[in-house]
Amino acid sequence: MAVIKRALISVSDKNGILELAQALLGFGVEILSTGGTAKLFRDNNIPVIEVSDYTGFPEMLDGRVKTLHPKVHGGLLGRRELPEHVAAMQAADIPNIDLLVVNLYPFEATVARPDATLEDAIENIDIGGPAMVRSAAKNWRDVAVLTDASQYAEVLAEMQRTGGATSQATRFNLSVAAFNRISNYDGAISDYLSSFNADGTRNPFPGQANGRLVKVQDLRYGENPHQQAAFYRDLYPAPGSLVTAQQLQGKELSYNNIADADAAWECVKSFDTTACVIVKHANPCGVATGANPLEAYDKAFKTDTTSAFGGIIAFNQTLDLAAAEAVSKQFVEVLIAPDYTEEALAVFKAKANVRVLKIALPTGGDSAWSHGRNSHDTKRVGSGLLIQTADNHEISLDDIKVVTKKQPTPEQLQDLLFAWRVAKYVKSNAIVFCGNGTTLGVGAGQMSRVDSTKIAAIKAQNAGLSLQGSAVASDAFFPFRDGVDVLAEAGASCVIQPGGSIRDDEVIAAADEHGLVMIFTGVRHFRH
């Protein structure tokens, strides 16, 4: 145990700092501070020693130099157990500093503002703060370092139990958190500054990409039992994303559970009306909208009852008793919804292994982040990383172009838009047959678009679903007319696709020949 006798407090975020200082005074701790923090303490009658008085060196250069002094860093770095350190500090009249409380200039918040300038960013690059944090964190055996207001209560509670001391375990954990904070801070600065071109314009992809992820949990294994795995989240996760889920019951999520759950949740939350999505092996095998969760589930389940076995089921509305009772009749690995009624949760208590997740739907704003979507997607390739802006494009009736002689009915338009929305979440090559707000057959991940079309038709036939009059979505253009021939033979009445093939005229002629409606979106949705 190391008793805290002297603390240096210098914070940008003043949240909770007065309460911390008052509590430290109760333990007889001497408080050193700087600038605005010291003024805040004086204004609230908290005894404080200005660092400039402590070091005998005034703050200068608009506060850029105030803590970069041997009396500060010596007090943080001196090792109490080494006689030569103790002697050197005594000779230089450098007292120990036992606790450092620092949170850094708000660089990340500054550059997140749309109106932030490069000058704003530069002025919010902290120098003295990170230097002190590194010194204290390096000397964790003797010094405790707090870098976030969320740490205050736990440390004060330990001091209360120990008579004003902190344990070695606590100081080590605080040190790790401090180095993580510095790493994230420096990474944010590097990302921002390296995004600037020589002419002062900014590139959406910085010259150096510094991934900043926090481990959520270790997993039992990866995709296969012989692989090890862990689950990480973004440092600042988007509201409404899978990493914000609260697990209400069930076994620990596996690697594959998480991957499939993300696919289901991303798809279902894209619907504005009540919807249900069933995913198996990262592909939607059943998607439907309905007047209520039960109707949406019943329709989605009928698309492919075989694949739904052991699948992931997601709803975008509160799950009620009726839907819960229907879902509980099948084997489900993971269930996701924004909320559950008490009666619905009671149904699944009897199925202890079912993983039940609650995720609040994102609300407010028009940004991708506010809608719980990633701004960028990444994919590892060998010793490299592919980074792209996320596929957050959505189409409306104003975006589409009818290219056939036959015009769509209002009902066909709605089915085509539904099919297009689903196809976005199906692995390429993707073909989705839909009708009346329900998937009827899904063909995914084939090397040939014709094969995907045939598989989707076979799926519908196996499920006993008619494709007569159905709407079809293709995630990319038809390179030849053969895909159109197959879907027309299956019973489709209309098709939506990006267009853009050198054989578009041939494909459109085939649609006209079969009496189909064909719509171009001008947008492709490959999903690999």
Residue pairs with C-beta under 8 A, 6 or more apart in sequence:
1 162
1 165
1 166
1 167
1 168
2 98
2 141
2 142
2 143
2 144
2 165
2 166
2 168
2 171
3 98
3 163
3 164
3 165
4 24
4 27
4 29
4 98
4 99
4 144
4 159
4 164
4 165
4 166
5 28
5 29
5 30
5 96
5 98
6 29
6 30
6 32
6 75
6 95
6 96
6 97
6 98
6 99
7 24
7 29
7 30
7 31
7 32
7 97
7 98
7 99
7 100
7 101
8 31
8 32
8 33
8 51
8 67
8 72
8 75
8 76
8 97
8 99
8 100
8 101
8 102
8 132
9 17
9 20
9 21
9 31
9 32
9 33
9 37
9 41
9 101
9 102
10 33
10 34
10 35
10 37
10 51
10 67
10 101
10 102
10 128
10 129
10 132
11 17
11 37
11 101
11 102
11 103
12 103
12 104
12 105
12 106
12 126
12 129
13 103
13 106
13 149
14 36
14 37
14 40
15 149
16 149
16 152
17 37
17 40
17 101
17 149
18 40
18 41
18 44
18 46
19 152
20 101
20 152
20 156
21 31
21 41
21 46
21 48
22 46
23 156
23 159
24 31
24 99
25 31
25 46
25 47
27 159
27 163
27 164
28 164
29 99
29 164
30 49
31 41
31 46
31 47
31 48
31 49
32 48
32 49
32 50
32 51
32 54
32 97
33 41
33 48
33 49
33 50
33 51
34 50
34 51
34 52
34 59
34 63
34 66
34 67
35 59
35 63
35 66
38 48
38 50
38 51
41 47
41 48
42 48
51 59
51 66
51 67
51 69
51 72
52 58
52 59
52 66
54 71
54 72
55 69
55 71
55 72
56 71
57 69
59 65
59 66
60 66
64 127
64 128
65 128
66 128
67 128
67 129
67 131
67 132
68 127
68 128
68 131
70 92
70 94
71 92
71 93
71 94
72 97
72 132
73 131
73 132
73 135
74 89
74 92
74 94
75 89
75 94
75 95
75 96
75 97
76 97
76 100
76 132
76 135
76 136
76 139
76 143
77 135
77 138
77 139
78 85
78 86
78 88
78 89
78 94
78 96
78 139
78 142
79 85
79 139
79 141
79 142
80 86
80 96
80 142
81 141
89 95
89 96
96 142
97 136
97 143
98 142
98 143
98 144
99 143
99 144
99 145
99 146
99 166
100 132
100 133
100 135
100 136
100 143
100 144
100 145
100 146
101 145
101 146
102 129
102 132
102 133
102 145
102 146
102 147
103 129
103 147
103 148
103 149
104 126
104 129
104 130
104 133
104 147
104 181
104 185
105 124
105 125
105 126
105 129
106 124
107 121
107 124
107 125
107 126
107 185
107 188
107 189
107 192
108 185
108 188
110 116
110 120
110 121
110 124
111 120
111 121
111 124
111 188
111 192
113 120
118 196
118 200
121 192
121 193
125 189
126 185
130 182
130 185
130 186
133 145
133 147
133 178
133 181
133 182
134 178
134 179
134 182
136 143
136 144
136 145
136 175
136 178
137 145
137 174
137 175
137 178
137 179
137 182
138 175
140 171
140 172
140 174
140 175
141 168
141 171
142 171
143 171
144 155
144 166
144 170
144 171
144 174
145 171
145 174
145 175
145 178
146 152
146 155
146 174
147 174
147 177
147 178
147 181
148 177
148 181
151 174
151 177
154 170
155 166
155 170
155 174
158 165
158 166
158 167
158 170
159 165
159 166
183 212
184 212
184 235
186 210
187 210
187 211
187 212
188 210
188 212
190 206
190 208
190 210
191 206
191 208
191 209
191 210
192 206
194 206
194 207
194 208
195 202
195 203
195 204
195 205
195 206
195 207
196 202
196 203
197 203
204 389
205 387
209 385
209 387
211 378
212 234
212 235
213 232
213 233
213 234
213 235
214 232
214 233
214 234
214 235
215 230
215 231
215 232
216 230
216 231
216 232
216 233
216 243
217 230
217 231
217 252
218 229
218 230
218 231
219 229
219 230
219 231
219 252
219 253
219 254
219 255
219 258
220 252
220 254
221 227
221 228
221 229
221 254
221 255
222 228
222 229
222 255
223 229
223 255
223 256
227 255
229 255
231 253
231 255
231 258
233 243
234 243
237 243
237 244
238 362
238 368
238 369
238 370
238 371
238 372
238 373
238 374
239 360
239 362
239 363
239 369
239 370
239 372
240 269
240 359
240 360
240 361
240 362
240 363
240 371
240 372
241 359
241 362
241 372
241 373
241 374
242 258
242 261
242 262
242 265
242 266
242 359
244 359
244 360
245 261
245 336
245 357
245 358
245 359
246 357
246 358
246 359
247 253
247 355
247 356
247 357
247 358
248 340
248 345
248 356
248 357
248 358
249 345
249 348
249 349
249 352
249 354
249 355
249 356
250 334
250 352
250 353
250 354
250 355
250 356
251 353
251 355
253 261
253 334
253 355
257 312
257 333
257 334
257 355
259 282
260 279
260 280
260 281
260 282
260 311
260 312
260 333
260 334
261 279
261 312
261 314
261 334
261 336
261 357
263 279
263 282
263 283
263 284
263 312
263 425
264 277
264 278
264 279
264 284
264 312
264 313
264 314
264 334
264 336
265 314
265 336
265 359
266 373
266 425
267 277
267 279
267 284
267 287
267 314
267 422
267 424
267 425
268 275
268 276
268 277
268 287
268 314
268 315
268 316
268 336
269 316
269 361
269 362
269 372
270 394
270 421
270 424
270 425
271 289
271 316
271 421
273 289
274 289
274 290
274 291
274 292
274 293
274 295
274 296
274 315
274 316
274 317
275 287
275 288
275 289
275 290
275 296
275 315
275 316
275 317
276 286
276 287
276 288
276 290
276 293
276 296
276 297
276 299
276 300
276 313
276 314
276 315
277 284
277 286
277 287
277 300
277 313
277 314
277 425
278 284
278 285
278 286
278 287
278 300
278 301
278 303
278 304
278 307
278 308
278 311
278 312
278 313
278 314
279 285
279 311
279 312
279 313
279 314
280 307
280 308
280 310
280 311
280 312
282 427
283 425
283 426
283 427
283 442
283 444
283 445
284 422
284 425
284 426
284 439
284 442
285 303
285 304
285 307
285 308
285 311
285 442
286 299
286 300
286 301
286 302
286 303
286 304
286 307
286 308
286 439
286 442
287 300
287 303
287 422
287 438
287 439
288 295
288 296
288 297
288 298
288 299
288 300
288 303
288 437
288 438
288 439
289 296
289 299
289 418
289 437
289 438
290 296
290 297
290 298
290 299
290 437
292 317
292 320
292 322
292 323
293 315
293 317
293 318
293 319
293 320
293 322
293 323
293 337
294 320
294 322
294 323
294 326
296 315
297 313
297 315
297 323
297 326
297 327
298 326
299 437
299 438
300 308
300 438
300 439
301 308
301 326
301 330
302 438
302 463
302 465
303 438
303 439
303 440
303 441
303 442
303 459
303 463
303 465
304 442
304 459
304 462
304 463
305 463
306 462
308 330
309 330
309 331
310 331
310 332
310 333
311 332
311 333
312 332
312 333
312 334
312 335
312 336
313 327
313 332
313 334
313 335
313 336
314 335
314 336
314 337
315 323
315 336
315 337
315 338
316 337
316 338
316 361
317 337
317 338
318 337
318 338
318 339
318 340
318 341
319 327
319 335
319 337
319 339
319 340
319 341
319 344
320 341
320 343
320 344
321 341
321 343
321 344
321 347
323 344
324 340
324 341
324 343
324 344
324 345
324 347
324 348
325 347
327 335
328 347
328 348
328 350
328 351
332 354
333 354
333 355
334 354
334 355
334 356
334 357
335 348
335 354
335 355
335 356
335 357
336 357
336 358
336 359
337 357
337 358
337 359
338 358
338 359
338 360
338 361
339 358
340 356
340 358
345 356
348 354
348 356
361 372
362 370
362 371
362 372
363 370
364 370
365 371
368 374
368 375
368 390
368 392
369 375
371 392
373 390
373 392
374 390
375 389
375 390
376 387
376 388
376 389
376 390
377 387
377 388
377 389
377 390
377 391
378 385
378 386
378 387
378 388
379 385
379 386
379 528
380 386
391 424
391 525
391 527
393 523
394 421
395 417
395 420
395 521
395 523
397 413
397 417
399 521
399 522
399 523
400 416
400 496
400 519
400 520
400 521
401 499
401 519
401 520
401 521
401 522
402 408
402 517
402 518
402 519
403 499
403 504
403 508
403 511
403 518
403 519
403 520
404 508
404 511
404 512
404 516
404 517
404 518
405 512
406 512
406 515
406 516
406 517
407 517
408 416
408 494
408 517
408 519
412 471
412 493
412 494
412 517
414 437
415 434
415 435
415 436
415 437
415 470
415 471
415 494
416 471
416 473
416 494
416 495
416 496
416 519
417 496
418 434
418 437
418 471
419 432
419 433
419 434
419 439
419 471
419 472
419 473
419 496
420 473
420 496
420 521
422 432
422 434
422 439
422 442
422 473
423 430
423 431
423 432
423 473
423 474
423 475
423 525
424 475
424 525
424 527
425 527
426 432
426 442
426 444
426 475
426 527
427 444
427 445
427 527
427 528
428 445
428 475
428 476
428 526
428 527
428 528
429 443
429 444
429 445
429 446
429 447
429 448
429 449
429 451
429 452
429 474
429 475
429 476
430 442
430 443
430 444
430 445
430 452
430 473
430 474
430 475
430 525
430 527
431 442
431 443
431 449
431 452
431 453
431 455
431 456
431 472
431 473
431 474
431 483
431 487
432 439
432 441
432 442
432 443
432 456
432 472
432 473
433 439
433 440
433 441
433 442
433 456
433 457
433 460
433 467
433 470
433 471
433 472
433 487
433 490
433 492
434 440
434 470
434 471
434 472
434 473
435 467
435 469
435 470
435 471
440 460
440 463
440 465
440 466
440 467
440 470
441 455
441 456
441 457
441 458
441 459
441 460
441 461
441 463
441 465
441 467
442 456
442 459
443 451
443 452
443 453
443 454
443 455
443 456
443 457
443 459
444 452
444 455
445 452
446 452
446 455
449 474
449 476
449 478
449 479
449 483
450 480
450 482
450 483
450 486
453 472
453 483
453 486
453 487
453 490
454 486
457 467
457 486
457 487
457 490
460 466
460 467
460 490
466 491
467 490
467 491
467 492
468 491
468 493
469 491
469 492
469 493
470 490
470 491
470 492
470 493
471 492
471 493
471 494
471 495
471 496
472 487
472 492
472 494
472 495
472 496
473 495
473 496
473 497
474 483
474 495
474 496
474 497
474 498
475 498
475 524
475 525
475 526
475 527
476 497
476 498
476 524
476 525
476 526
477 497
477 498
477 499
477 500
477 501
477 504
477 507
477 524
478 484
478 497
478 501
478 503
478 507
479 501
479 503
480 503
480 506
480 507
481 503
481 506
481 507
481 509
481 510
484 495
484 507
484 510
484 511
484 514
484 516
484 518
485 510
485 514
487 495
488 510
488 511
488 514
488 516
492 516
493 516
493 517
494 516
494 517
494 518
494 519
495 511
495 516
495 517
495 518
495 519
496 518
496 519
496 521
497 518
497 519
497 520
497 521
498 520
498 521
498 522
498 523
498 524
498 525
499 520
499 521
499 522
500 520
500 522
500 524
501 507
507 518
508 518
511 517
511 518
